[in-house]
Amino acid sequence: MDSIIVQGNGPVSGEIPISGAKNAALTLMPAALLTDKPVTFTNVPRLSDIKTTNELLASLGTKISMIDDGQKITLTTPEITNHLAHYDIVRKMRASILVLGPIVARHGIAAVSLPGGCAIGARPVDIHLKGLEVLGVDLDLRDGYIHAKAPNGLKGATYELPFASVGATENLLMAATLAKGTTVLKNVAREPEIIDLADLLRLMGANIIGDGSSVIKIEGVETLHGATHQVVTDRIELGTYMMAPLIAGGQVELLGGKRRILESFCQKLEEAGAEITETERGLLVARNNADIRAVSVTTEPYPGFPTDLQAQMMALLCTAEGKSVLNETIFENRFMHAPELIRMGANIEVHGGTATVTGVNELRGAPVMATDLRASVSLILAGLAAKGETRVARVYHLDRGYEKVVSKFRAIGANIERIKE
Ligand code: EPZ
Protein backbone atom coordinates (compact mmCIF):
# COMPACT_ATOMS: atom_id res chain seq x y z
CA MET A 1 0.00 0.00 0.00
CA ASP A 2 1.32 3.46 -0.90
CA SER A 3 2.05 6.27 1.53
CA ILE A 4 2.35 9.99 0.98
CA ILE A 5 5.08 11.97 2.72
CA VAL A 6 4.63 15.70 3.31
CA GLN A 7 7.30 18.03 4.69
CA GLY A 8 5.95 21.27 6.19
CA ASN A 9 7.33 23.82 3.77
CA GLY A 10 5.83 27.24 4.59
CA PRO A 11 3.36 29.28 2.51
CA VAL A 12 2.08 27.91 -0.79
CA SER A 13 1.49 29.76 -4.04
CA GLY A 14 0.51 28.90 -7.61
CA GLU A 15 -2.53 27.55 -9.39
CA ILE A 16 -4.48 24.27 -9.44
CA PRO A 17 -6.93 23.16 -12.16
CA ILE A 18 -10.12 21.69 -10.67
CA SER A 19 -11.33 18.42 -12.24
CA GLY A 20 -14.83 17.16 -13.04
CA ALA A 21 -16.90 16.09 -10.04
CA LYS A 22 -16.55 12.47 -8.84
CA ASN A 23 -19.98 12.64 -7.20
CA ALA A 24 -21.54 13.86 -10.42
CA ALA A 25 -19.82 11.28 -12.66
CA LEU A 26 -20.88 8.41 -10.37
CA THR A 27 -24.55 9.16 -11.07
CA LEU A 28 -24.25 10.46 -14.65
CA MET A 29 -22.64 7.25 -15.90
CA PRO A 30 -25.44 4.89 -14.67
CA ALA A 31 -27.92 7.23 -16.41
CA ALA A 32 -26.50 5.95 -19.71
CA LEU A 33 -28.23 2.62 -18.94
CA LEU A 34 -31.58 4.34 -19.59
CA THR A 35 -31.05 4.38 -23.37
CA ASP A 36 -29.69 2.11 -26.12
CA LYS A 37 -27.98 5.10 -27.75
CA PRO A 38 -24.44 6.41 -27.07
CA VAL A 39 -23.98 8.83 -24.17
CA THR A 40 -20.67 10.74 -24.15
CA PHE A 41 -19.13 12.45 -21.12
CA THR A 42 -16.33 15.00 -21.15
CA ASN A 43 -14.32 16.43 -18.22
CA VAL A 44 -14.50 13.02 -16.50
CA PRO A 45 -12.07 12.81 -13.55
CA ARG A 46 -9.56 9.94 -13.80
CA LEU A 47 -10.25 8.16 -10.53
CA SER A 48 -10.43 4.57 -9.30
CA ASP A 49 -14.17 4.99 -8.60
CA ILE A 50 -14.69 5.82 -12.29
CA LYS A 51 -12.78 2.66 -13.27
CA THR A 52 -15.02 0.65 -10.90
CA THR A 53 -18.13 2.20 -12.46
CA ASN A 54 -16.87 1.28 -15.95
CA GLU A 55 -16.28 -2.29 -14.73
CA LEU A 56 -19.80 -2.45 -13.30
CA LEU A 57 -21.49 -1.03 -16.41
CA ALA A 58 -19.50 -3.36 -18.69
CA SER A 59 -20.74 -6.32 -16.61
CA LEU A 60 -24.32 -5.20 -17.37
CA GLY A 61 -23.81 -4.98 -21.14
CA THR A 62 -22.51 -1.45 -21.68
CA LYS A 63 -19.90 -0.89 -24.40
CA ILE A 64 -17.24 1.58 -23.24
CA SER A 65 -14.93 3.71 -25.36
CA MET A 66 -12.47 6.10 -23.74
CA ILE A 67 -10.16 8.74 -25.15
CA ASP A 68 -7.75 11.24 -23.54
CA ASP A 69 -6.85 8.65 -20.91
CA GLY A 70 -10.48 8.43 -19.81
CA GLN A 71 -11.29 12.14 -19.60
CA LYS A 72 -13.80 11.51 -22.40
CA ILE A 73 -15.96 8.37 -22.15
CA THR A 74 -18.74 7.11 -24.42
CA LEU A 75 -21.15 4.54 -22.94
CA THR A 76 -23.54 2.57 -25.18
CA THR A 77 -25.93 -0.06 -23.82
CA PRO A 78 -27.75 -1.67 -26.80
CA GLU A 79 -29.41 -3.97 -24.29
CA ILE A 80 -28.93 -4.92 -20.64
CA THR A 81 -27.47 -8.41 -21.10
CA ASN A 82 -27.06 -9.02 -17.36
CA HIS A 83 -29.30 -7.43 -14.73
CA LEU A 84 -27.21 -8.48 -11.71
CA ALA A 85 -24.75 -6.02 -10.08
CA HIS A 86 -22.37 -8.37 -8.31
CA TYR A 87 -21.32 -8.03 -4.66
CA ASP A 88 -17.61 -8.14 -5.66
CA ILE A 89 -18.02 -4.83 -7.49
CA VAL A 90 -20.65 -3.18 -5.27
CA ARG A 91 -18.62 -3.79 -2.10
CA LYS A 92 -15.76 -1.77 -3.64
CA MET A 93 -17.97 1.24 -4.26
CA ARG A 94 -21.32 1.91 -2.54
CA ALA A 95 -22.39 4.29 -5.30
CA SER A 96 -22.96 1.14 -7.41
CA ILE A 97 -26.47 1.22 -5.92
CA LEU A 98 -27.17 3.97 -8.48
CA VAL A 99 -27.57 1.36 -11.25
CA LEU A 100 -30.67 -0.04 -9.53
CA GLY A 101 -33.14 2.63 -10.66
CA PRO A 102 -31.94 2.76 -14.28
CA ILE A 103 -31.83 -1.06 -14.72
CA VAL A 104 -35.30 -1.70 -13.33
CA ALA A 105 -36.77 1.26 -15.27
CA ARG A 106 -35.23 0.17 -18.60
CA HIS A 107 -35.21 -3.59 -18.20
CA GLY A 108 -38.02 -4.42 -15.74
CA ILE A 109 -35.85 -6.62 -13.54
CA ALA A 110 -32.69 -6.00 -11.50
CA ALA A 111 -30.64 -7.65 -8.79
CA VAL A 112 -28.18 -5.37 -7.05
CA SER A 113 -26.03 -6.38 -4.11
CA LEU A 114 -26.86 -4.47 -0.95
CA PRO A 115 -23.92 -2.08 -0.55
CA GLY A 116 -22.16 -2.63 2.76
CA GLY A 117 -21.59 0.19 5.16
CA CYS A 118 -18.29 2.00 5.15
CA ALA A 119 -15.93 3.69 7.56
CA ILE A 120 -18.14 6.77 7.97
CA GLY A 121 -21.42 5.02 8.62
CA ALA A 122 -23.95 2.23 8.08
CA ARG A 123 -25.09 3.91 4.86
CA PRO A 124 -28.54 2.25 4.57
CA VAL A 125 -30.48 2.46 1.28
CA ASP A 126 -34.02 2.25 2.72
CA ILE A 127 -35.07 5.57 1.15
CA HIS A 128 -33.95 4.39 -2.32
CA LEU A 129 -36.02 1.21 -1.86
CA LYS A 130 -39.13 2.85 -0.42
CA GLY A 131 -39.20 5.33 -3.29
CA LEU A 132 -38.88 2.58 -5.90
CA GLU A 133 -41.75 0.68 -4.26
CA VAL A 134 -43.92 3.81 -4.50
CA LEU A 135 -43.06 3.87 -8.23
CA GLY A 136 -44.44 0.32 -8.55
CA VAL A 137 -41.30 -1.79 -8.15
CA ASP A 138 -41.70 -5.14 -6.31
CA LEU A 139 -38.70 -5.63 -4.00
CA ASP A 140 -37.41 -8.79 -2.38
CA LEU A 141 -34.27 -8.60 -0.22
CA ARG A 142 -32.55 -12.00 0.00
CA ASP A 143 -29.04 -13.47 -0.05
CA GLY A 144 -27.60 -9.96 0.35
CA TYR A 145 -29.19 -8.77 -2.88
CA ILE A 146 -32.00 -6.38 -3.71
CA HIS A 147 -34.22 -8.24 -6.20
CA ALA A 148 -36.35 -5.67 -8.03
CA LYS A 149 -39.15 -6.36 -10.52
CA ALA A 150 -41.44 -4.07 -12.52
CA PRO A 151 -42.71 -6.31 -15.36
CA ASN A 152 -45.27 -3.71 -16.46
CA GLY A 153 -42.87 -0.81 -16.09
CA LEU A 154 -42.83 1.92 -13.42
CA LYS A 155 -45.84 4.09 -12.63
CA GLY A 156 -45.52 7.80 -11.81
CA ALA A 157 -46.37 8.68 -8.18
CA THR A 158 -45.74 11.24 -5.46
CA TYR A 159 -43.12 10.42 -2.82
CA GLU A 160 -41.77 12.56 0.02
CA LEU A 161 -38.26 11.49 1.08
CA PRO A 162 -37.88 11.27 4.90
CA PHE A 163 -34.38 12.74 4.46
CA ALA A 164 -32.92 14.68 1.53
CA SER A 165 -30.70 11.74 0.54
CA VAL A 166 -28.44 12.55 -2.43
CA GLY A 167 -28.25 8.97 -3.71
CA ALA A 168 -31.94 8.26 -3.24
CA THR A 169 -32.81 11.47 -5.10
CA GLU A 170 -30.55 10.40 -7.98
CA ASN A 171 -31.85 6.82 -8.14
CA LEU A 172 -35.50 7.89 -8.09
CA LEU A 173 -34.98 10.76 -10.54
CA MET A 174 -33.39 8.41 -13.09
CA ALA A 175 -36.09 5.74 -12.62
CA ALA A 176 -38.96 8.24 -12.91
CA THR A 177 -37.84 9.46 -16.36
CA LEU A 178 -39.23 6.23 -17.90
CA ALA A 179 -42.23 5.77 -15.57
CA LYS A 180 -45.75 6.04 -17.00
CA GLY A 181 -47.26 9.38 -15.96
CA THR A 182 -46.16 12.07 -13.53
CA THR A 183 -43.80 11.67 -10.58
CA VAL A 184 -43.40 14.29 -7.86
CA LEU A 185 -40.43 13.83 -5.52
CA LYS A 186 -40.52 15.97 -2.36
CA ASN A 187 -37.81 16.84 0.17
CA VAL A 188 -35.15 15.90 -2.40
CA ALA A 189 -31.45 16.73 -2.25
CA ARG A 190 -30.54 20.06 -3.89
CA GLU A 191 -26.82 19.49 -4.57
CA PRO A 192 -25.29 20.85 -7.83
CA GLU A 193 -24.67 17.21 -8.82
CA ILE A 194 -28.46 16.66 -8.83
CA ILE A 195 -28.87 19.60 -11.25
CA ASP A 196 -26.06 18.20 -13.40
CA LEU A 197 -27.86 14.83 -13.57
CA ALA A 198 -31.16 16.53 -14.47
CA ASP A 199 -29.35 18.52 -17.18
CA LEU A 200 -28.04 15.27 -18.70
CA LEU A 201 -31.45 13.57 -18.50
CA ARG A 202 -33.13 16.55 -20.19
CA LEU A 203 -30.47 16.38 -22.94
CA MET A 204 -31.48 12.71 -23.33
CA GLY A 205 -35.15 13.73 -23.76
CA ALA A 206 -36.45 13.52 -20.19
CA ASN A 207 -39.07 15.94 -18.93
CA ILE A 208 -37.87 17.32 -15.56
CA ILE A 209 -38.49 20.56 -13.63
CA GLY A 210 -37.59 21.74 -10.12
CA ASP A 211 -34.10 20.22 -9.75
CA GLY A 212 -32.08 22.32 -7.29
CA SER A 213 -35.23 22.96 -5.24
CA SER A 214 -36.86 20.63 -2.72
CA VAL A 215 -39.49 19.38 -5.19
CA ILE A 216 -38.75 17.76 -8.55
CA LYS A 217 -41.50 16.92 -11.06
CA ILE A 218 -40.93 14.38 -13.82
CA GLU A 219 -43.26 13.57 -16.75
CA GLY A 220 -42.32 10.05 -17.84
CA VAL A 221 -41.42 9.39 -21.51
CA GLU A 222 -41.34 6.19 -23.59
CA THR A 223 -37.64 6.23 -24.43
CA LEU A 224 -34.56 8.39 -24.02
CA HIS A 225 -31.89 9.08 -26.65
CA GLY A 226 -28.16 9.72 -26.53
CA ALA A 227 -26.40 12.95 -25.52
CA THR A 228 -23.02 14.56 -24.91
CA HIS A 229 -22.49 16.15 -21.49
CA GLN A 230 -19.63 17.88 -19.67
CA VAL A 231 -19.28 16.78 -16.04
CA VAL A 232 -19.75 19.70 -13.63
CA THR A 233 -16.74 21.05 -11.67
CA ASP A 234 -15.93 19.17 -8.45
CA ARG A 235 -16.94 21.53 -5.62
CA ILE A 236 -15.48 19.22 -2.97
CA GLU A 237 -12.09 19.06 -4.69
CA LEU A 238 -12.34 22.86 -5.06
CA GLY A 239 -13.09 23.35 -1.35
CA THR A 240 -10.29 20.97 -0.43
CA TYR A 241 -7.59 22.89 -2.30
CA MET A 242 -8.96 26.23 -1.06
CA MET A 243 -7.78 25.05 2.36
CA ALA A 244 -4.11 24.82 1.32
CA PRO A 245 -3.25 28.58 1.43
CA LEU A 246 -5.39 29.00 4.54
CA ILE A 247 -3.64 26.30 6.56
CA ALA A 248 -0.10 26.91 5.21
CA GLY A 249 -0.32 30.61 4.37
CA GLY A 250 0.11 32.13 0.90
CA GLN A 251 -2.19 32.47 -2.09
CA VAL A 252 -3.54 29.97 -4.64
CA GLU A 253 -5.77 30.31 -7.72
CA LEU A 254 -8.21 27.42 -8.28
CA LEU A 255 -8.87 27.24 -12.04
CA GLY A 256 -12.50 26.56 -12.95
CA GLY A 257 -13.63 27.24 -9.37
CA LYS A 258 -16.93 29.03 -8.92
CA ARG A 259 -18.11 30.55 -5.66
CA ARG A 260 -21.81 29.87 -6.36
CA ILE A 261 -21.39 26.07 -5.94
CA LEU A 262 -19.81 26.55 -2.48
CA GLU A 263 -21.46 29.70 -1.09
CA SER A 264 -22.01 28.62 2.52
CA PHE A 265 -18.52 27.11 2.67
CA CYS A 266 -16.97 30.33 1.33
CA GLN A 267 -18.89 32.41 3.87
CA LYS A 268 -17.57 30.22 6.70
CA LEU A 269 -13.98 30.52 5.39
CA GLU A 270 -14.31 34.31 5.21
CA GLU A 271 -15.63 34.32 8.81
CA ALA A 272 -12.42 32.47 9.72
CA GLY A 273 -10.28 35.08 7.95
CA ALA A 274 -9.89 33.88 4.35
CA GLU A 275 -9.75 36.27 1.40
CA ILE A 276 -11.68 34.81 -1.56
CA THR A 277 -11.75 36.66 -4.88
CA GLU A 278 -13.53 35.59 -8.06
CA THR A 279 -11.30 35.92 -11.14
CA GLU A 280 -12.09 35.19 -14.77
CA ARG A 281 -10.11 31.92 -14.42
CA GLY A 282 -11.62 30.79 -11.12
CA LEU A 283 -11.17 31.57 -7.42
CA LEU A 284 -8.18 33.27 -5.79
CA VAL A 285 -7.79 32.28 -2.12
CA ALA A 286 -5.35 33.84 0.32
CA ARG A 287 -4.50 34.13 3.97
CA ASN A 288 -2.27 37.14 3.85
CA ASN A 289 -0.51 36.89 7.22
CA ALA A 290 -3.77 37.28 9.14
CA ASP A 291 -4.37 34.46 11.64
CA ILE A 292 -7.22 32.03 11.04
CA ARG A 293 -9.95 32.62 13.61
CA ALA A 294 -11.97 29.88 15.34
CA VAL A 295 -15.47 29.35 13.88
CA SER A 296 -18.31 26.92 14.52
CA VAL A 297 -19.58 24.65 11.76
CA THR A 298 -22.63 22.42 11.35
CA THR A 299 -22.78 20.13 8.32
CA GLU A 300 -26.12 20.11 6.48
CA PRO A 301 -27.61 19.01 3.17
CA TYR A 302 -26.91 21.48 0.34
CA PRO A 303 -26.92 24.50 0.39
CA GLY A 304 -25.57 24.10 3.94
CA PHE A 305 -21.95 23.40 4.86
CA PRO A 306 -20.92 20.19 3.02
CA THR A 307 -20.16 17.14 5.15
CA ASP A 308 -17.49 16.23 2.56
CA LEU A 309 -15.50 19.30 3.64
CA GLN A 310 -15.83 18.78 7.41
CA ALA A 311 -12.55 16.87 7.81
CA GLN A 312 -10.65 19.50 5.81
CA MET A 313 -12.20 22.28 7.94
CA MET A 314 -11.20 20.46 11.12
CA ALA A 315 -7.58 20.36 9.93
CA LEU A 316 -7.67 24.12 9.35
CA LEU A 317 -9.25 24.86 12.74
CA CYS A 318 -6.53 22.86 14.55
CA THR A 319 -4.26 25.90 14.11
CA ALA A 320 -6.94 28.61 14.41
CA GLU A 321 -6.92 31.07 17.28
CA GLY A 322 -9.53 29.98 19.84
CA LYS A 323 -12.06 27.19 20.26
CA SER A 324 -14.16 25.88 17.35
CA VAL A 325 -17.12 23.49 17.46
CA LEU A 326 -17.88 21.15 14.55
CA ASN A 327 -21.27 19.40 14.43
CA GLU A 328 -21.46 16.49 11.97
CA THR A 329 -25.16 15.89 11.33
CA ILE A 330 -25.08 13.80 8.11
CA PHE A 331 -22.99 10.72 9.01
CA GLU A 332 -22.73 8.94 12.34
CA ASN A 333 -18.99 8.28 12.32
CA ARG A 334 -17.18 10.94 10.38
CA PHE A 335 -14.54 12.11 12.87
CA MET A 336 -11.93 9.37 12.29
CA HIS A 337 -9.44 12.00 11.18
CA ALA A 338 -9.55 13.48 14.72
CA PRO A 339 -7.32 10.85 16.44
CA GLU A 340 -4.85 11.15 13.56
CA LEU A 341 -4.74 14.95 13.86
CA ILE A 342 -4.27 14.56 17.63
CA ARG A 343 -1.14 12.48 16.84
CA MET A 344 0.11 15.64 15.11
CA GLY A 345 -0.42 17.70 18.25
CA ALA A 346 -3.98 18.91 17.66
CA ASN A 347 -6.29 19.50 20.63
CA ILE A 348 -9.65 17.92 19.74
CA GLU A 349 -12.39 16.48 21.93
CA VAL A 350 -15.07 14.34 20.26
CA HIS A 351 -18.43 13.64 21.90
CA GLY A 352 -20.86 11.87 19.59
CA GLY A 353 -21.48 14.07 16.57
CA THR A 354 -19.71 17.09 18.06
CA ALA A 355 -15.98 17.84 17.93
CA THR A 356 -14.46 20.74 19.89
CA VAL A 357 -11.16 21.95 18.44
CA THR A 358 -8.90 24.22 20.50
CA GLY A 359 -6.28 25.83 18.26
CA VAL A 360 -2.61 25.13 18.95
CA ASN A 361 0.38 27.20 17.86
CA GLU A 362 1.92 24.46 15.82
CA LEU A 363 1.24 20.96 14.49
CA ARG A 364 4.10 18.46 14.32
CA GLY A 365 4.62 15.95 11.54
CA ALA A 366 3.89 12.31 12.49
CA PRO A 367 3.07 8.94 10.90
CA VAL A 368 -0.76 8.89 10.46
CA MET A 369 -3.36 6.62 8.88
CA ALA A 370 -5.91 7.49 6.20
CA THR A 371 -9.32 6.02 7.06
CA ASP A 372 -11.63 7.39 4.38
CA LEU A 373 -11.42 9.63 1.34
CA ARG A 374 -11.90 13.04 2.91
CA ALA A 375 -10.05 12.21 6.14
CA SER A 376 -7.01 11.26 4.03
CA VAL A 377 -6.74 14.64 2.36
CA SER A 378 -7.29 16.49 5.66
CA LEU A 379 -4.10 14.80 6.95
CA ILE A 380 -2.15 16.03 3.94
CA LEU A 381 -3.47 19.56 4.52
CA ALA A 382 -2.37 19.34 8.16
CA GLY A 383 1.03 18.10 6.95
CA LEU A 384 1.48 21.27 4.86
CA ALA A 385 1.36 23.34 8.06
CA ALA A 386 3.09 20.87 10.40
CA LYS A 387 6.73 21.13 11.46
CA GLY A 388 8.64 18.15 10.10
CA GLU A 389 7.55 15.04 8.20
CA THR A 390 4.02 13.65 8.02
CA ARG A 391 3.66 10.16 6.56
CA VAL A 392 0.08 9.30 5.54
CA ALA A 393 -0.42 5.54 5.12
CA ARG A 394 -3.17 3.76 3.09
CA VAL A 395 -3.52 6.52 0.54
CA TYR A 396 -5.48 4.29 -1.85
CA HIS A 397 -8.47 6.07 -0.32
CA LEU A 398 -7.26 9.26 -2.03
CA ASP A 399 -7.20 7.66 -5.48
CA ARG A 400 -10.97 7.29 -5.24
CA GLY A 401 -11.63 11.00 -5.24
CA TYR A 402 -8.56 13.14 -5.94
CA GLU A 403 -7.09 13.09 -9.43
CA LYS A 404 -3.29 13.67 -9.56
CA VAL A 405 -3.29 14.74 -5.91
CA VAL A 406 0.52 14.80 -5.50
CA SER A 407 1.16 16.84 -8.66
CA LYS A 408 -1.64 19.27 -7.76
CA PHE A 409 -0.14 19.94 -4.32
CA ARG A 410 3.36 20.11 -5.86
CA ALA A 411 2.11 22.75 -8.31
CA ILE A 412 1.68 25.17 -5.39
CA GLY A 413 5.07 24.43 -3.86
CA ALA A 414 4.23 21.66 -1.39
CA ASN A 415 7.08 19.30 -0.49
CA ILE A 416 5.18 16.06 -1.09
CA GLU A 417 5.92 12.63 -2.55
CA ARG A 418 4.22 9.26 -2.90
CA ILE A 419 6.13 6.10 -2.00
CA LYS A 420 5.35 2.41 -2.41
CA GLU A 421 5.43 0.48 0.88
C1 EPZ B 1 -23.46 11.18 -1.38
O1 EPZ B 1 -23.54 9.98 -0.64
C2 EPZ B 1 -21.98 11.38 -1.67
N1 EPZ B 1 -21.49 10.25 -2.48
C3 EPZ B 1 -21.20 11.46 -0.37
O2 EPZ B 1 -19.83 11.73 -0.70
C4 EPZ B 1 -21.75 12.64 0.45
O3 EPZ B 1 -21.07 12.70 1.68
C5 EPZ B 1 -23.26 12.44 0.68
O4 EPZ B 1 -23.93 12.30 -0.59
C6 EPZ B 1 -23.89 13.61 1.42
O5 EPZ B 1 -23.67 14.79 0.71
C7 EPZ B 1 -21.76 10.24 -3.80
O6 EPZ B 1 -22.42 11.12 -4.34
C8 EPZ B 1 -21.21 9.08 -4.58
P1 EPZ B 1 -26.98 10.42 1.35
P2 EPZ B 1 -24.99 9.30 -0.34
O7 EPZ B 1 -27.84 9.39 0.76
O8 EPZ B 1 -25.87 9.47 -1.52
C9 EPZ B 1 -28.68 8.46 5.29
C10 EPZ B 1 -17.52 11.46 -0.63
O9 EPZ B 1 -16.69 11.63 0.26
N2 EPZ B 1 -29.47 7.64 4.37
O10 EPZ B 1 -27.33 11.86 1.18
O11 EPZ B 1 -24.77 7.94 0.17
C11 EPZ B 1 -27.21 8.05 5.26
O12 EPZ B 1 -26.98 6.97 6.14
C12 EPZ B 1 -18.83 10.77 -0.32
O13 EPZ B 1 -17.38 11.85 -1.83
C13 EPZ B 1 -30.45 6.79 4.88
O14 EPZ B 1 -30.66 6.71 6.10
O15 EPZ B 1 -25.49 10.24 0.84
C14 EPZ B 1 -26.49 9.29 5.69
O16 EPZ B 1 -26.48 9.34 7.11
C15 EPZ B 1 -18.93 10.33 1.13
N3 EPZ B 1 -31.17 6.02 4.02
C16 EPZ B 1 -27.37 10.41 5.15
O17 EPZ B 1 -28.65 9.83 4.85
C17 EPZ B 1 -30.97 6.06 2.67
O18 EPZ B 1 -31.68 5.35 1.92
C18 EPZ B 1 -26.82 11.04 3.88
O19 EPZ B 1 -26.79 10.06 2.90
C19 EPZ B 1 -29.97 6.92 2.16
C20 EPZ B 1 -29.24 7.70 3.03
Residues whose N, C-alpha, C, O or C-beta is under 5 A from the ligand:
A	BS01	EPZ	N23 L26 A95 R123 P124 V125 D126 I127 H128 A164 S165 V166 G167 A168 T307 D308 I330 F331 L373 R374
